[in-house]
Amino acid sequence: MNSHPAIILSHVCKDYANGLRVLEDINLSIQDAQFVSLVGPSGCGKSTLLRIIAGLGRLTTGQLCWGTQTAPRKLAFVFQDAALMPWATVQDNVGLPLKLARTSKSVATAAVAEALAMVDLQGFEQCYPQQLSGGMKMRVSIARAMVTKPEILLMDEPFGALDEITRSKLNTELLGLWTQKQWTVVFVTHNLYEAIYLSNRVVVMAAHPGRIVADVAIEVPYPRPPEFRASTVYSAYCRTIAQYLAAGTAQP
Ligand SMILES: Nc1ncnc2c1ncn2[C@@H]1O[C@H](COP(=O)(O)OP(=O)(O)OP(=O)(O)O)[C@@H](O)[C@H]1O
């Protein structure tokens, strides 16, 4: 694996206008092609941190750098809600970022077809969002992120609203795509089981103020078959991370 840093956060703090300190001294260096999950209790600032990385929110103090690059890298963001345009077909939803970038029609058509094939949605190009299941909508949302060929994929609870079986299936599919594309992924989730299955590293946060309390390397090679979830190694990681989460939420 390439070991250049892709995202470096140094001493990042974030205060909202109401005086609330949401993030306190966040130091995090994420390598190229790493899959890093942020887990922590509700309100610990996971989304705030992801939005700062995406450039959707400003940090108050500290620094965000892009490894060896001077400019922000090519980013894509996937939200918990698939956020599709209900009046547009699957094809038009996926093609939206290319339309906004004024990409030529022939290039866009080919890129959309490739992205839909990657999420196994060929044949659904002319469907509307209301004709799709929750899992299919999320696949469309992932295809819309992939169509721009990002280097960095930021995902905010993308599978949080899905049932367990669909979530687990999409976890496996996402890992398959990541293995091919080698994006740098920052993945926010409440679900430590999902985080351990997917990630090279699980960063555990605590709240009030939001801070990092542990950074656990998941030293299990890829590909990770679904059976990994039933292994003793997996259970040991679950125990360790659950302990960090519990310690982070303990009342003083
Ligand atoms: N625009 C805002 N103004 C003031 N406070 C805010 C704003 N946005 C978020 N917050 C507060 O910042 C804290 C962190 O919110 P954030 O959404 O980042 O947490 P989170 O860990 O992602 O939570 P969840 O897991 O529930 O989505 C919360 O206390 C929230 O109320």
PDBQT file of the ligand as one rigid body, heavy atoms in Angstrom, charges set to zero:
ROOT
HETATM    1  N1  LIG A 301     -24.460  24.577  12.734  1.00  0.00    +0.000 N 
HETATM    2  C1  LIG A 301     -24.348  24.236  14.021  1.00  0.00    +0.000 A 
HETATM    3  N2  LIG A 301     -24.428  25.157  15.006  1.00  0.00    +0.000 NA
HETATM    4  C2  LIG A 301     -24.295  24.847  16.301  1.00  0.00    +0.000 A 
HETATM    5  N3  LIG A 301     -24.046  23.574  16.746  1.00  0.00    +0.000 NA
HETATM    6  C3  LIG A 301     -23.967  22.628  15.808  1.00  0.00    +0.000 A 
HETATM    7  C4  LIG A 301     -24.102  22.882  14.403  1.00  0.00    +0.000 A 
HETATM    8  N4  LIG A 301     -23.949  21.703  13.728  1.00  0.00    +0.000 NA
HETATM    9  C5  LIG A 301     -23.728  20.766  14.661  1.00  0.00    +0.000 A 
HETATM   10  N5  LIG A 301     -23.734  21.300  15.898  1.00  0.00    +0.000 N 
HETATM   11  C6  LIG A 301     -23.489  20.592  17.161  1.00  0.00    +0.000 C 
HETATM   12  O1  LIG A 301     -22.210  20.035  17.081  1.00  0.00    +0.000 OA
HETATM   13  C7  LIG A 301     -22.165  18.774  17.757  1.00  0.00    +0.000 C 
HETATM   14  C8  LIG A 301     -21.602  17.724  16.828  1.00  0.00    +0.000 C 
HETATM   15  O2  LIG A 301     -22.514  17.497  15.754  1.00  0.00    +0.000 OA
HETATM   16  P1  LIG A 301     -22.176  16.425  14.617  1.00  0.00    +0.000 P 
HETATM   17  O3  LIG A 301     -23.370  16.334  13.741  1.00  0.00    +0.000 OA
HETATM   18  O4  LIG A 301     -20.878  16.733  14.012  1.00  0.00    +0.000 OA
HETATM   19  O5  LIG A 301     -22.023  15.101  15.511  1.00  0.00    +0.000 OA
HETATM   20  P2  LIG A 301     -22.044  13.588  15.071  1.00  0.00    +0.000 P 
HETATM   21  O6  LIG A 301     -21.028  12.888  15.908  1.00  0.00    +0.000 OA
HETATM   22  O7  LIG A 301     -21.889  13.462  13.597  1.00  0.00    +0.000 OA
HETATM   23  O8  LIG A 301     -23.505  13.164  15.517  1.00  0.00    +0.000 OA
HETATM   24  P3  LIG A 301     -24.499  12.045  14.908  1.00  0.00    +0.000 P 
HETATM   25  O9  LIG A 301     -23.771  10.763  15.035  1.00  0.00    +0.000 OA
HETATM   26  O10 LIG A 301     -25.717  12.126  15.778  1.00  0.00    +0.000 OA
HETATM   27  O11 LIG A 301     -24.767  12.448  13.475  1.00  0.00    +0.000 OA
HETATM   28  C9  LIG A 301     -23.593  18.510  18.220  1.00  0.00    +0.000 C 
HETATM   29  O12 LIG A 301     -23.679  18.857  19.577  1.00  0.00    +0.000 OA
HETATM   30  C10 LIG A 301     -24.434  19.417  17.381  1.00  0.00    +0.000 C 
HETATM   31  O13 LIG A 301     -25.585  19.822  18.044  1.00  0.00    +0.000 OA
ENDROOT
TORSDOF 0
